[in-house]
Amino acid sequence: MPALSISDVAHQMRLRPSAIRYYERLGILPPPERVSGRRRYDRTVLYRLAVIQQAREAGFALDEIRALFFGFQQGTRADARWRKLADRKLTELNTLAAQIRTMRLLLRSMKSNCHCKTLEACGEAIFRRGISRTGRPPLHRLPAR
């Protein structure tokens, strides 16, 4: 018989009850039994919430977590599910890390190399140099002055 109230679950998992209700609305948590209209959970909800929290800490979005539970053929082992999603997330993080490196280089360059007095002058210098860092050439060039 389910014995845990939503408050019990929230306290044990260090979550707000509203987060638990939200996960239920999303379908990530199954609907609990009701006793006199109140939610009652068995201990397995704690295990599912532990998986959800681990996935959130690893950077997975809620739709990715839903895919972890429901995006695989019935009977797919947990380790295969984690591997597939982890591979996808690692690829995403590697792309993001490359973007961050590029952003850092650009910011350092802007910080040390910009001596413009106005943003218009700065924009003109960027335009004249071309926008090669983004891979997009300028639409046209200003005539030389």
C-alpha positions in Angstrom: 0.0 0.0 0.0 1.4 3.4 -0.9 2.3 5.3 2.2 4.3 8.4 1.2 2.6 11.7 0.9 3.7 14.3 -1.6 5.3 16.2 1.3 7.2 13.0 2.3 8.5 12.5 -1.2 9.4 16.2 -1.6 11.3 16.2 1.7 13.2 13.0 0.9 14.2 14.2 -2.6 14.8 17.8 -1.6 12.2 19.0 -4.1 9.1 21.2 -4.0 5.8 19.4 -4.2 5.1 21.6 -7.2 8.0 20.0 -9.0 6.6 16.6 -8.3 3.1 17.6 -9.6 4.8 19.1 -12.7 6.6 15.9 -13.4 3.3 14.1 -13.1 1.7 16.5 -15.6 4.5 15.9 -18.1 4.0 12.2 -17.7 7.6 11.6 -16.4 6.1 10.4 -13.1 3.1 8.1 -13.2 -0.1 9.4 -11.5 -0.1 8.3 -7.9 -2.9 6.6 -6.1 -5.3 8.8 -4.2 -6.5 8.2 -0.7 -9.3 10.5 0.4 -8.2 12.7 -2.6 -4.6 13.0 -1.5 -1.7 11.7 -3.4 0.0 8.5 -2.0 3.2 7.2 -3.4 5.1 3.9 -3.0 8.8 4.0 -2.6 9.5 3.4 -6.4 8.7 7.1 -7.0 11.8 7.9 -5.1 13.9 5.8 -7.5 12.3 7.4 -10.5 12.9 10.8 -9.1 16.6 9.9 -8.4 17.0 9.1 -12.1 15.3 12.3 -13.0 17.5 14.3 -10.7 20.7 12.6 -12.0 19.7 13.3 -15.5 18.9 17.0 -14.7 22.3 17.3 -13.1 23.9 15.9 -16.2 22.3 18.6 -18.2 19.4 16.7 -19.8 16.2 18.7 -20.6 12.8 17.4 -19.5 12.0 16.2 -23.0 15.3 14.2 -23.1 14.4 12.7 -19.7 11.0 11.8 -21.1 12.8 10.1 -24.0 14.9 8.2 -21.4 11.8 6.6 -20.0 9.5 6.4 -23.0 11.6 6.9 -26.1 12.9 3.3 -26.4 11.4 0.0 -27.4 9.9 -1.9 -24.4 12.6 -4.0 -22.7 15.5 -1.7 -23.7 18.0 -1.9 -20.8 18.8 1.2 -18.8 22.5 1.1 -19.7 21.6 1.2 -23.4 19.2 4.1 -22.8 21.9 6.1 -20.9 24.6 5.3 -23.5 22.4 6.6 -26.4 21.4 9.8 -24.6 24.8 10.4 -23.2 26.4 10.1 -26.6 24.0 12.6 -28.0 24.5 15.0 -25.0 28.3 14.7 -25.2 28.2 15.6 -28.9 26.1 18.6 -28.0 28.5 19.6 -25.2 31.5 19.3 -27.5 29.8 21.6 -30.0 29.0 24.1 -27.2 32.6 23.9 -25.8 33.9 24.8 -29.3 31.5 27.8 -29.5 32.6 28.9 -26.0 36.3 28.8 -27.1 35.5 30.9 -30.1 33.5 33.4 -28.0 36.4 33.7 -25.5 38.9 34.4 -28.3 36.6 37.0 -29.8 35.9 38.7 -26.4 39.6 38.8 -25.6 40.3 40.3 -29.0 37.6 42.9 -28.6 38.8 43.7 -25.2 42.4 44.3 -26.1 42.2 45.4 -29.7 39.3 47.8 -29.9 40.4 51.4 -29.5 37.3 53.0 -31.2 35.7 56.0 -29.8 32.2 55.2 -31.0 30.3 52.0 -31.8 29.8 53.3 -35.3 33.5 53.5 -35.8 33.8 50.1 -34.3 31.1 48.7 -36.6 32.9 50.2 -39.6 36.2 48.6 -38.6 34.5 45.2 -38.2 32.7 45.7 -41.5 35.9 46.6 -43.4 37.7 43.7 -41.9 34.9 41.4 -43.0 32.8 39.2 -40.8 35.0 36.1 -41.5 34.8 34.8 -37.9 31.1 34.0 -38.3 31.6 32.5 -41.8 29.4 35.2 -43.3 30.9 37.7 -45.7 29.5 41.3 -45.5 26.8 42.0 -48.0 28.7 44.9 -49.4 31.8 47.0 -48.5 31.9 50.7 -47.7 33.9 52.8 -50.1 37.3 53.6 -48.8 37.7 57.0 -47.3 
